[in-house]
């Protein structure tokens, strides 16, 4: 599957304390994580690329970010460096 096949479940988090941003280029993995967390009543936002996820943080306040180390556009380690800066 291509990175842009990853479904976005929600556009924004209604309750930031129960929101998770998933950054995963593999659509199957993103869907599985999203479905699991959804059953736990956690709101999920999915991005396929690290750079898109970083831009999303400007309008989103997730409680947790799950990012693939090898996410396209901006890998997990660089993503974390930029968020901390």
One Martini backbone bead per residue (centre of mass of N, CA, C, O) as a GRO file, in nm:
protein
   85
    1UNK     BB    1   0.099   0.034   0.016
    2UNK     BB    2   0.046   0.359   0.021
    3UNK     BB    3   0.077   0.633   0.211
    4UNK     BB    4  -0.200   0.775   0.095
    5UNK     BB    5  -0.391   0.524   0.214
    6UNK     BB    6  -0.418   0.651   0.479
    7UNK     BB    7  -0.650   0.692   0.709
    8UNK     BB    8  -0.851   0.951   0.838
    9UNK     BB    9  -1.049   0.962   1.112
   10UNK     BB   10  -0.971   1.253   1.216
   11UNK     BB   11  -0.924   1.603   1.218
   12UNK     BB   12  -0.979   1.619   1.533
   13UNK     BB   13  -0.962   1.674   1.875
   14UNK     BB   14  -1.197   1.689   2.123
   15UNK     BB   15  -1.009   1.520   2.339
   16UNK     BB   16  -0.682   1.543   2.405
   17UNK     BB   17  -0.647   1.321   2.638
   18UNK     BB   18  -0.781   1.103   2.401
   19UNK     BB   19  -0.534   1.149   2.194
   20UNK     BB   20  -0.390   1.005   1.890
   21UNK     BB   21  -0.095   1.019   1.697
   22UNK     BB   22  -0.043   0.858   1.389
   23UNK     BB   23   0.274   0.759   1.230
   24UNK     BB   24   0.204   0.566   0.932
   25UNK     BB   25   0.275   0.430   0.616
   26UNK     BB   26   0.117   0.175   0.686
   27UNK     BB   27  -0.208   0.111   0.644
   28UNK     BB   28  -0.250  -0.146   0.809
   29UNK     BB   29  -0.122  -0.051   1.073
   30UNK     BB   30  -0.293   0.200   1.112
   31UNK     BB   31  -0.567   0.055   1.123
   32UNK     BB   32  -0.512  -0.132   1.362
   33UNK     BB   33  -0.448   0.087   1.570
   34UNK     BB   34  -0.710   0.249   1.533
   35UNK     BB   35  -0.908   0.024   1.609
   36UNK     BB   36  -0.802  -0.040   1.888
   37UNK     BB   37  -0.825   0.247   2.010
   38UNK     BB   38  -1.127   0.283   1.948
   39UNK     BB   39  -1.218   0.054   2.148
   40UNK     BB   40  -1.087   0.249   2.387
   41UNK     BB   41  -1.189   0.547   2.331
   42UNK     BB   42  -0.986   0.666   2.122
   43UNK     BB   43  -0.867   0.917   1.957
   44UNK     BB   44  -0.774   0.936   1.601
   45UNK     BB   45  -0.483   1.033   1.416
   46UNK     BB   46  -0.370   1.010   1.073
   47UNK     BB   47  -0.036   0.982   0.942
   48UNK     BB   48   0.214   0.909   0.690
   49UNK     BB   49   0.384   1.171   0.761
   50UNK     BB   50   0.601   1.356   0.949
   51UNK     BB   51   0.560   1.643   0.827
   52UNK     BB   52   0.250   1.641   0.854
   53UNK     BB   53   0.243   1.596   1.161
   54UNK     BB   54   0.390   1.853   1.242
   55UNK     BB   55   0.174   2.042   1.124
   56UNK     BB   56  -0.067   1.925   1.294
   57UNK     BB   57   0.035   2.031   1.579
   58UNK     BB   58  -0.074   2.328   1.543
   59UNK     BB   59  -0.398   2.199   1.581
   60UNK     BB   60  -0.294   1.972   1.779
   61UNK     BB   61  -0.340   1.790   2.113
   62UNK     BB   62  -0.195   1.528   2.186
   63UNK     BB   63  -0.107   1.290   2.419
   64UNK     BB   64   0.001   1.107   2.174
   65UNK     BB   65   0.284   0.985   1.975
   66UNK     BB   66   0.298   0.761   1.699
   67UNK     BB   67   0.615   0.682   1.545
   68UNK     BB   68   0.794   0.603   1.287
   69UNK     BB   69   1.123   0.591   1.235
   70UNK     BB   70   1.066   0.557   0.898
   71UNK     BB   71   0.921   0.802   0.824
   72UNK     BB   72   0.820   0.989   0.588
   73UNK     BB   73   0.978   1.318   0.559
   74UNK     BB   74   0.998   1.233   0.889
   75UNK     BB   75   1.145   1.094   1.125
   76UNK     BB   76   1.121   1.013   1.452
   77UNK     BB   77   1.378   1.154   1.560
   78UNK     BB   78   1.340   1.430   1.419
   79UNK     BB   79   1.063   1.489   1.524
   80UNK     BB   80   1.146   1.503   1.824
   81UNK     BB   81   1.349   1.731   1.799
   82UNK     BB   82   1.142   1.945   1.692
   83UNK     BB   83   0.943   1.936   1.929
   84UNK     BB   84   1.154   2.016   2.154
   85UNK     BB   85   1.247   2.306   2.024
   0.00000   0.00000   0.00000
